[in-house]
Amino acid sequence: MPTGGRPTVRSRRLGAALKRYRRAAEIDQAHAANVLGVDQARVSRIESGHVTARILEIRVLLNAYGVHEPEVLGKLENLAKRSNHRGWWLEHAAHLRPDYLDHISLEDDATHIRAWAQALVPGLLQTPAYAESVIASSPSYVAPERVGQMVKVREARQVKIEEGGAAYTAIIWEPVIIHPLVRPEIHREQLEQILEVGKRRGVTVQVLPLSAGTLAGEISAFSSFSFDAEPIVEAVTLENLRGTSILEAPEDLAAYTLAFDQLRSAALSPDASAQLIRRVLQRSKDDAS
């Protein structure tokens, strides 16, 4: 059972996948329960993520649903095995919101991560100084003694990208690049960081120019995650004043997949984006000298 009775991201993903396959097979929960020899409440709790399905249950259900692909079985079994895996972020669980822990869990599992940044540099690209500045000034009050800890968590999240554990694409709105929201020296360091990380294999950074018009204002910042070799979006996170919302419904995933494709099409190429960032960085250095 997920720790504390609260569905984990992995148990919820497992349950949602089993629910999709059941519905595709046009089988109701009562029939699925009969196949497993359990009551319907257990099937409901498995599909909601409140209970993690056992390996044997997964195999029996997939067989009943007519799903026989080894890669599907392997993926779902891995989710079950890792459902209660204690990731590094749980060391900080007492000081972080549960929804933020869910976001980190998605990052940790992801093979492809995409981010659209409308107001701030994405967390996976932030320098410690930039992160400290934006966390300390957040409208959601963070006690001063916790800021340093949250910066360390943000740095730990970046290891995923540093080690090439996921393909990462970030699209950043031009005002984030050209208008410092932090001290100029911190902003310059941040621009240098973006350029450096953008050189890594598997990392793509693009700037959405102001000339793209209203598109940036119509699409709020979000991150999307894929968990297989193919970059099919399986989860989306949205940041708001109350925390992080996770979207997993097929219609939501389709909408945000389309939105990211529109942003990417309107953005400057990676090379042109790097050139723009270098120009802004050089102008800032010239102004400071």
Secondary structure as UniProt FT lines:
FT   HELIX           3..5
FT   HELIX           9..24
FT   TURN            25..26
FT   HELIX           29..36
FT   HELIX           40..48
FT   HELIX           55..64
FT   TURN            65..66
FT   HELIX           70..82
FT   TURN            83..84
FT   HELIX           88..95
FT   HELIX           98..109
FT   STRAND          112..117
FT   HELIX           123..125
FT   HELIX           128..136
FT   HELIX           144..162
FT   TURN            163..164
FT   STRAND          167..173
FT   HELIX           174..178
FT   HELIX           184..197
FT   TURN            198..199
FT   TURN            201..202
FT   STRAND          203..208
FT   HELIX           210..212
FT   TURN            213..214
FT   HELIX           215..218
FT   STRAND          222..226
FT   STRAND          235..240
FT   TURN            241..242
FT   STRAND          243..247
FT   HELIX           250..266
FT   HELIX           270..288
//
